Amino acid sequence: MKIGELAKRAGMTLRTLRYYEELGLIGRAVRTKGGFRLYAEDDLQKLQLIKDLQWLNLSLSQIRELFLERKGAKTGSEMAPPAKAFLRQRLKEVETRIARYQELQRALIETMDILQVCTACDLKPCKEVCFDCPAITGWGQVPLPMHVLIATS
């Protein structure tokens, strides 16, 4: 596929793809007689992995290091241990993020539940009124998003 199609399918700019090629994150494209870059489906998959690893806050140099380790290994037994260690660390990071997202999800749901009660309120929302509201005080620990909404009113 041409670079434009790859960029579109990967959700990246042409400049980014050229930069990744320059860094060695993706292989050098085959060139047509007309000079157009041609990429394989494998390049699209590699770009998706790069995006996923960046989402985990990995730098391009860290991602490149992973790819180079694999490329430089002479055997699977040489390549597997460092790759597994790298992936194990990424898995821990994913699990930490999942736990944090679940906490945030719970807080947002609880805040929406409280706000549902607020739809029947005729009073002006302000700290003094809202922090004394039985719908909020009866909740126990007020979820952080609701606390911030009240505190900034």
trRosetta pair geometry for C-beta under 8 A, 3 or more apart (Angstrom, degrees):
i j d omega theta_ij theta_ji phi_ij phi_ji
1 5 4.3 -105 175 86 114 129
1 6 5.3 140 101 -55 114 84
1 9 7.5 13 133 8 163 140
1 38 6.8 135 58 -156 24 67
1 39 5.5 -38 63 64 79 83
1 40 7.8 135 17 -104 82 12
1 41 7.8 87 -4 -69 116 58
1 44 7.8 35 41 -49 140 119
2 5 5.2 92 58 11 74 101
2 6 7.1 -141 99 -4 36 91
2 36 5.6 -41 -125 171 104 124
2 37 6.8 104 -155 76 58 67
2 38 6.5 -42 -89 -101 48 60
2 39 7.7 75 -171 18 5 87
3 6 5.6 -56 -145 40 33 113
3 7 6.1 37 155 -23 67 105
3 14 5.8 71 141 -132 117 93
3 17 5.9 164 -159 103 99 150
3 18 7.7 31 -154 -60 143 83
3 29 7.0 -45 -72 -91 98 168
3 36 7.3 -147 1 -174 96 81
3 37 4.5 53 -49 68 111 117
3 39 6.8 98 -88 -14 55 117
4 7 5.7 -52 -146 34 29 112
4 8 6.4 27 155 -17 63 106
4 14 6.8 -19 -91 -84 60 113
5 8 5.7 -55 -148 37 31 111
5 9 6.1 24 157 -13 67 110
6 9 6.0 -59 -142 43 28 105
6 10 5.8 14 162 -8 66 116
6 17 6.3 103 105 -120 117 151
6 39 4.7 34 -74 52 148 145
6 43 6.3 -18 -140 106 135 121
6 44 6.2 -136 -140 -80 84 88
6 47 7.5 133 174 -14 98 157
7 10 6.1 -66 -138 47 23 101
7 12 5.3 -106 -146 80 69 73
7 13 6.2 3 -158 -176 124 13
7 14 5.1 -48 -76 -71 157 59
7 16 7.6 126 -128 56 98 98
7 17 5.5 -99 -83 -24 91 136
8 11 7.7 25 178 -70 27 37
9 44 5.7 -29 111 -129 126 126
10 17 7.4 118 59 -82 148 109
10 44 5.9 -145 -72 -137 97 73
10 47 4.2 -26 -135 123 134 148
10 48 6.9 -130 -132 -60 82 68
10 51 7.5 175 -178 -36 89 133
11 51 7.4 54 69 -101 113 156
12 16 4.4 -110 177 79 110 137
12 17 5.8 126 109 -50 125 86
12 47 6.6 -111 -6 -171 141 131
12 51 7.9 -136 -62 -74 112 117
13 16 4.6 103 56 1 80 100
13 17 7.2 -144 96 -3 47 84
14 17 5.7 -55 -153 36 35 111
14 18 6.4 33 152 -18 68 105
15 18 5.8 -56 -149 37 31 110
15 19 6.3 32 152 -20 65 108
16 19 5.6 -57 -149 37 31 113
16 20 6.3 32 154 -20 66 105
17 20 5.7 -52 -146 36 31 111
17 21 6.4 33 153 -19 64 104
17 26 7.3 -31 -159 40 74 147
17 47 7.7 -23 -107 -105 88 135
18 21 5.6 -54 -151 35 32 113
18 22 6.3 36 149 -22 65 105
19 22 5.4 -52 -149 35 33 115
19 23 6.4 27 153 -14 66 106
20 23 5.7 -56 -146 41 32 108
20 25 4.1 -73 -168 61 87 121
20 26 5.0 48 128 9 110 101
20 47 7.3 73 138 -106 173 91
20 50 7.0 24 -131 -161 136 174
20 60 7.8 -132 -109 -144 76 125
21 24 7.7 43 179 -72 30 24
21 25 7.4 -78 -65 51 24 76
21 26 5.4 -47 -86 71 66 94
21 27 7.6 -13 -131 100 83 22
21 28 6.3 95 -169 -105 106 48
21 29 6.6 -40 -121 -16 144 92
21 37 8.0 -81 -82 -145 165 149
23 60 6.2 -36 -178 158 167 125
23 64 5.9 -101 156 -90 109 134
24 64 6.3 80 79 -143 96 110
24 67 7.4 177 127 100 90 132
24 68 7.5 49 120 -75 132 99
25 46 7.4 159 151 148 79 117
25 50 6.0 62 174 -100 131 141
25 60 6.7 -71 -69 -163 137 98
25 63 6.5 28 -124 114 114 115
25 64 5.8 -82 -83 -90 82 84
25 67 6.5 139 -135 13 53 163
26 39 7.5 -3 163 -132 136 122
26 43 5.1 64 -157 -143 125 97
26 46 5.6 142 -103 98 88 136
26 47 6.7 -2 -72 -64 131 87
27 43 6.9 -107 38 -91 88 104
29 37 3.5 46 107 -163 158 97
29 38 5.8 147 179 53 100 40
29 39 5.4 -58 -116 -70 104 75
29 43 7.9 23 -94 -89 85 163
30 37 7.6 117 65 -161 42 53
30 38 4.7 -37 72 63 92 103
31 35 5.8 -20 -170 -140 115 35
31 36 6.8 145 -155 69 63 36
31 37 6.3 -38 -98 -96 67 47
31 38 7.1 167 -99 10 16 88
32 35 6.7 -40 68 28 76 20
32 36 4.4 10 26 49 118 90
32 38 6.1 96 -45 -33 89 116
39 43 4.2 -81 -176 50 113 155
39 44 7.3 119 130 -41 122 77
40 43 5.3 117 59 -5 65 95
40 44 7.9 -121 108 2 48 84
41 44 5.5 -48 -161 30 46 115
41 45 6.7 44 145 -17 70 102
42 45 5.6 -55 -152 37 37 112
42 46 6.2 39 151 -21 68 105
43 46 5.5 -52 -146 36 33 113
43 47 6.4 37 152 -21 65 104
44 47 5.7 -53 -150 34 31 112
44 48 6.6 34 151 -21 63 102
45 48 5.6 -50 -151 31 34 113
45 49 6.6 34 150 -17 64 102
46 49 5.7 -52 -153 36 35 112
46 50 6.4 39 148 -22 65 103
47 50 5.4 -48 -147 33 35 115
47 51 6.5 37 152 -19 65 102
48 51 5.7 -51 -151 35 33 112
48 52 6.4 34 150 -19 65 105
49 52 5.5 -54 -147 37 33 113
49 53 6.2 30 155 -17 67 107
50 53 5.9 -57 -146 39 29 108
50 54 6.3 31 153 -20 64 106
50 60 7.8 26 -161 -119 110 77
50 63 5.7 79 -128 -177 79 155
51 54 5.6 -54 -147 36 30 112
51 55 6.5 39 150 -27 63 102
52 55 5.5 -49 -154 27 33 117
52 56 7.0 27 148 -12 61 102
53 56 5.6 -55 -157 37 39 110
53 58 4.4 -43 160 45 91 137
53 62 7.7 -155 160 99 122 103
53 63 5.1 126 107 -98 147 112
53 66 7.8 -136 -131 27 159 153
53 90 7.2 -56 -123 -125 82 139
54 57 7.4 49 -179 -81 40 13
54 58 6.0 -94 -89 59 36 78
54 60 7.6 9 -91 -70 106 68
54 63 7.3 -29 -59 -49 76 143
56 90 5.7 22 174 -147 167 94
56 93 5.4 90 -161 113 109 138
56 94 6.9 -49 -106 -67 118 78
56 97 7.8 -118 -118 -24 75 148
57 93 7.8 -132 40 -174 103 144
58 62 4.5 -120 -171 83 95 130
58 63 5.4 109 127 -54 123 89
58 90 7.6 -22 -54 -104 129 109
59 62 4.8 101 54 3 77 99
59 63 7.1 -142 96 -2 43 86
60 63 5.5 -54 -147 39 37 112
60 64 6.0 42 152 -23 68 106
61 64 5.5 -50 -143 36 32 115
61 65 6.4 42 152 -26 63 102
62 65 5.5 -49 -151 29 32 116
62 66 6.9 35 150 -19 62 100
63 66 5.8 -50 -157 30 35 113
63 67 6.6 29 149 -13 65 106
64 67 5.7 -59 -150 40 34 109
64 68 6.0 32 154 -20 69 109
65 68 5.8 -56 -142 38 28 110
65 69 6.4 36 156 -26 63 102
66 69 5.9 -52 -152 27 28 112
66 70 6.9 23 153 -13 61 105
66 83 7.0 94 -158 -117 89 76
66 86 5.6 148 -109 171 108 164
67 70 5.9 -59 -157 37 33 109
67 71 6.2 28 151 -17 67 111
68 71 5.4 -57 -142 42 35 111
68 72 5.7 26 161 -15 70 113
69 72 6.1 -63 -140 43 23 103
69 73 6.4 36 157 -39 61 102
69 79 6.6 133 139 -138 85 76
69 82 5.4 -110 -177 99 149 136
69 83 6.6 180 106 -65 127 82
69 86 7.9 162 46 -27 155 147
70 73 6.0 -44 -149 12 29 115
70 79 5.3 68 -123 -152 58 125
70 83 6.4 64 -77 -81 96 127
73 76 7.4 86 135 -92 134 20
73 78 4.3 169 -154 97 98 104
73 79 3.3 -153 38 -67 177 94
74 78 5.6 51 46 26 73 155
75 78 4.6 99 57 4 79 101
75 79 7.0 -156 94 -1 43 89
76 79 5.7 -63 -142 44 34 106
76 80 5.6 40 163 -35 72 109
77 80 6.1 -38 -127 23 26 115
77 81 7.8 28 177 -16 53 97
78 81 7.9 -67 -172 25 22 98
79 82 7.1 -82 -168 47 37 94
79 83 5.8 24 155 -16 76 125
80 83 5.7 -72 -143 45 28 110
80 84 5.8 27 165 -22 70 110
81 84 5.8 -56 -142 36 27 110
81 85 6.4 26 159 -19 63 106
82 85 5.5 -52 -145 37 35 113
82 86 6.2 39 154 -22 66 105
83 86 5.6 -53 -149 36 31 114
83 87 6.2 24 155 -13 65 109
84 87 5.8 -59 -143 43 30 106
84 88 6.0 38 155 -27 66 106
85 88 5.6 -49 -143 31 29 115
85 89 6.7 29 156 -17 61 103
86 89 6.1 -60 -159 34 28 109
86 90 6.6 24 148 -16 64 107
87 90 5.4 -52 -146 38 38 113
87 91 6.2 45 152 -25 67 102
88 91 5.6 -51 -150 32 30 115
88 92 6.8 35 150 -20 62 100
89 92 5.7 -48 -154 30 35 113
89 93 6.7 34 149 -17 64 104
90 93 5.5 -55 -154 37 36 114
90 94 6.4 40 148 -21 68 103
91 94 5.5 -50 -147 34 34 113
91 95 6.3 35 154 -19 65 104
92 95 5.7 -55 -149 37 31 111
92 96 6.4 33 152 -20 64 105
93 96 5.6 -52 -149 34 32 113
93 97 6.4 31 153 -17 64 105
94 97 5.7 -57 -150 38 32 110
94 98 6.3 35 152 -23 66 105
95 98 5.6 -49 -145 33 32 114
95 99 6.5 34 155 -19 63 103
96 99 5.9 -54 -152 34 30 111
96 100 6.5 27 151 -15 64 107
97 100 5.6 -57 -148 39 34 110
97 101 6.1 34 154 -20 68 106
98 101 5.7 -54 -145 37 30 111
98 102 6.3 32 154 -21 64 105
99 102 5.7 -54 -150 34 30 112
99 103 6.7 32 151 -19 63 103
100 103 5.6 -51 -152 34 35 113
100 104 6.4 33 151 -16 66 106
101 104 5.5 -55 -147 40 33 112
101 105 6.1 41 151 -25 66 104
102 105 5.4 -47 -144 33 32 116
102 106 6.5 35 155 -19 63 102
103 106 5.8 -54 -152 34 30 111
103 107 6.4 28 152 -16 64 108
104 107 5.7 -56 -147 38 33 111
104 108 6.2 32 155 -19 67 106
105 108 5.9 -57 -148 37 28 109
105 109 6.4 27 155 -18 64 107
106 109 5.8 -56 -148 37 29 110
106 110 6.3 27 155 -16 65 108
106 143 7.7 -161 120 -117 73 128
107 110 5.8 -55 -145 39 29 110
107 111 6.2 32 154 -21 64 107
107 143 4.1 153 -153 -164 77 118
107 144 5.6 -9 -161 37 143 89
107 145 5.6 127 144 1 104 103
108 111 5.6 -53 -146 36 31 113
108 112 6.4 31 154 -18 64 104
108 143 7.7 -160 -48 155 21 150
108 145 6.0 55 -96 3 58 158
109 112 5.8 -54 -150 36 31 110
109 113 6.5 35 150 -22 64 103
110 113 5.5 -51 -151 32 34 115
110 114 6.6 33 152 -16 65 102
110 139 7.5 112 178 -167 110 128
110 143 4.3 139 88 -40 121 140
110 146 7.2 -88 114 -17 89 129
111 114 5.8 -53 -150 37 34 109
111 115 6.2 34 151 -19 66 108
111 143 4.9 -109 -57 79 86 134
111 145 4.2 -40 -73 83 160 115
111 146 4.3 -168 -121 -51 89 92
111 149 7.3 121 -159 -1 120 136
112 115 5.4 -53 -142 40 34 114
112 116 6.6 49 152 -33 63 95
113 116 5.7 -43 -157 18 32 117
113 117 7.6 31 147 -14 58 96
114 117 5.9 -52 -166 30 42 110
114 118 6.7 44 140 -22 68 105
114 135 6.3 131 -151 143 77 103
114 136 6.2 63 -155 -97 127 74
114 139 6.2 -15 -91 -80 117 150
114 142 7.6 53 -86 -142 165 86
114 143 7.4 -162 -2 27 135 107
114 146 5.2 32 64 -114 151 147
115 118 4.9 -48 -150 32 44 121
115 119 7.1 63 150 -37 65 85
115 146 7.4 -147 -48 -107 87 101
115 149 8.0 -17 -83 108 110 170
116 119 5.9 -34 -166 3 37 115
117 120 6.6 -61 -176 32 46 102
117 121 7.4 55 133 -36 69 104
117 135 4.0 176 131 -153 152 147
118 121 5.0 -43 -156 11 53 125
118 125 7.4 29 -158 -90 126 119
118 135 7.1 -170 -59 96 64 153
121 125 7.6 86 107 -73 139 84
121 133 7.4 -29 -106 -125 139 139
123 129 5.0 -164 139 -168 136 148
124 129 6.7 135 76 7 63 158
125 129 6.7 -136 -135 75 30 123
125 130 5.7 37 -154 -57 76 122
125 150 7.4 -120 -179 -121 101 61
125 153 4.5 -87 128 -166 98 154
126 129 5.1 78 55 18 79 102
126 130 6.6 -178 74 -4 31 98
126 153 5.3 -144 -106 114 37 106
127 130 6.3 -67 -131 46 20 100
127 131 5.6 8 178 -10 63 118
127 150 6.1 100 -109 156 58 86
127 151 6.3 48 -99 -117 107 42
127 153 6.6 170 -44 64 61 91
128 131 6.8 -58 -134 39 13 101
128 132 6.7 -4 164 -1 52 117
129 132 6.4 -82 -159 45 24 100
129 133 6.6 42 149 -51 66 98
130 133 5.4 -32 -150 -4 38 121
130 136 6.0 62 170 -11 72 160
130 150 4.3 -154 110 -134 142 110
130 153 6.7 86 -6 44 145 146
131 136 6.7 -96 -124 102 28 142
131 137 7.5 75 169 -66 48 94
131 150 6.1 122 -59 163 79 141
132 137 6.8 -7 -159 -37 27 130
133 136 4.5 70 74 15 99 104
133 137 6.6 169 81 -5 46 89
134 137 5.8 -57 -124 49 33 101
134 138 5.2 34 171 -22 69 116
135 138 6.4 -50 -132 38 15 109
135 139 7.2 31 150 -41 49 102
136 139 5.7 -44 -162 6 35 120
136 142 5.9 16 -173 -100 94 120
136 146 7.1 -174 -128 153 107 131
136 150 7.3 83 -137 -78 159 150
139 142 5.8 82 83 -92 131 63
139 143 8.0 -78 151 -10 141 77
142 146 5.1 -117 177 89 98 116
142 147 4.8 124 110 -67 116 90
142 150 7.5 -30 167 11 154 141
143 146 4.9 82 64 13 83 105
143 147 6.9 -151 94 -11 38 90
144 147 5.4 -54 -141 36 33 115
144 148 6.3 31 161 -18 67 104
145 148 5.9 -56 -149 37 30 109
145 149 6.4 33 152 -22 64 105
146 149 5.5 -51 -147 34 34 114
146 150 6.3 31 155 -16 66 105
147 150 6.0 -59 -151 38 28 108
147 151 6.0 23 155 -16 65 114
148 151 5.7 -57 -137 42 30 109
148 152 6.1 13 166 -7 66 113
149 152 6.5 -70 -145 44 21 98
149 153 6.7 33 155 -42 60 104
150 153 5.9 -50 -154 9 31 116
